[in-house]
C-alpha cells in the first residue's frame, strides 16, 4: 500500500478515479466511506443491545447487568467488532477533505468548526433534554433511584465518542498543518507518546494514567486517515497492504500473548491503548484493499443489464442517504430505547414472578430469560430487530424537531450582548463601583471573543463541557440536564455569531494566531 506523498498517477483499474482537475463543483461524496461509517454505527448499536441486560434479584428487584463481556467467545469476537479505530480513521479521511474544501472556497477555521458544531450539538442537546425530562418524570412516578442512576449513566456513556470527535474536529486545521509539513515526524511523535503512556501504566500499575492516551491514540489514528486521503487515487500495492496488515495483527497478537494488552479489544477501549492503533492499521489495510470494490458495489455492481445496474445503485443510494441523515440519531437514541425496553420487561417479570409456565418453567424466566441460556439466545434476533426498528423510527422523529436557524441564533446572541452592555453602562452611570469592575471584566471577555478564533475555541470548550457533564455526572437529577443543555445551547449561539463575510487573505488566522488566541483565554 502506497501512502507516500508523491504525485498521483492516472486513474486505473486498481485504484479510485482521479477527480477532474479544475472543477469548482461540490466534490462527489465517497459512498463507500459513507456506507462504512454508517455500518460502524450499526455495529455499535448491535453491540450495546447485546450487552445490555437485566435479571431479577433474590428479592425480586430488577438488577441491570452487562452480558457477554467476560466470555471467551466475546473476547475473540471483539477483534472483529471493535470498529472505533476504523471510525476515527474514516473521520480523519473525511476531515482533511472537508478542511481542504473549506480552504479552497476561502473559508476559515471558524467556518469549518461552525458548520460541524451545529450538526453535532443539536441532536445531542435534544437527547439530553428529552432523556433528562423523561428520567425526572420517572422519578416522580416512583422508579427506584438506583435504577434511574443506572439509566442516566447508560444513556450518557455513548457520548464519550462525540466529546472526542468534537475535540478532534476542532484540531483538524492544526493537525493538517503538521501533516502537510512533517507527516512522518507527526506520526512518530504521536506513536511514541502512545508507547510512553502504555509503558508508564505497565511500570506504575496506575491504570488511570492510561486516560492520557485520549490525547494521543485517537489523534494518531486520525492522522492515518490523512495519509489515506493523500493516497486514495494511487494504485494499491497489494503485497504491501497485506504485509502491513499481517504484521500489525501478529504484533498485536504477540503483545496480547505477553500480557501487555488485554485480549478483549473492548477493554482496550477504555482507556485507549496502543492495541487499538495496531488494530486500526489492520483495518486501514483491509479498507485499502477493498475500497475500489466497495465503490463499485454501491455504484450498482457489475450487472450486465443497465436496468439491473441502475436498480442496485438506487437501492444503495437510499441506504447511504438514510444513514447520512439519521445515523447519528440512531446512535444517540438506541440506549434510551434499550433501557426502556429492559425496564418494561423487568416490570413484566416482576408481575409474573411465581407464575408457572408449565414444565418447570416460570413465566418471569420467559419474559426476562437467564443470560446466555438457550432461550436468551433464541430471543436475541427479535430483540435486535425491535431495538433497531424503534431506533430508526425514533431517529426520524427526533430529526423533525424544529430548531432555531443560525440567523435567529446569531440575532439572539447579538441582542443578549447588547442588553448586557447597556445594563452595565446604566449601572456605571449610577456610580456603582462594583458593577463598574464587573463591566470591565465583561468588556475584556467581549474583546477576547470579538474575533472568530477565540469564539470558536470557547464554543468547542462549551460543547465538550456540556457533553462531559452528561457523560461523567449524568443527566439525573434534572439540574445537571439543565446545566448541560445551557452549555450546549450557548455554544450554538457563539457558533452562529461566527458566520461573517469571507476575510481577506491577510485576515485569515494563522497557526500562530490560533495559539495566541488559545493563550488569551487561559
Secondary structure, DSSP 8 states (H G I E B T S, - for coil): -----S------TTS-----TT--S-----HHHHHHHHHHHHHHHHHHHHHEEEEE-TTS-EEEEE-STTSHHHHHHHHHH--HHHHHHHHHHHHHHHHHHHHHTT--HHHHHHHHHHHHHHHHHHHHHHHHHHHHHHHHTT--HHHHHHHHHHHHHTHHHHHHHHHHHHHHHHHHHHHHHHHHHHHHHHHHHHHHHHHHHHHH--GGGGGGGGGTHHHHHHHHHHHHHHHTTS---HHHHHHHHHHHHHHHHHHHHTTSS-S-TTGGGTTT-HHHHHHHHHHHHHHHHHHHHHHHHHTTTT-SSHHHHHHHHHHHHHHHHHHHHHHHHHHHHHHHHHHHHHHHHHHHHHHTTT-EEETTEEHHHHHS--TTSHHHHHTHHHHHHHHHHHHHHHHHHHHTS----HHHHHHHHHHHHHHHHHHHHHHHHTT-HHHHHHHHHHHHHHHHTSSHHHHHHHHHHHHHHHHHIIIII-S-SHHHHHHHHHHHHHHHHHHHTT------GGGS--HHHHHHHHHHH-
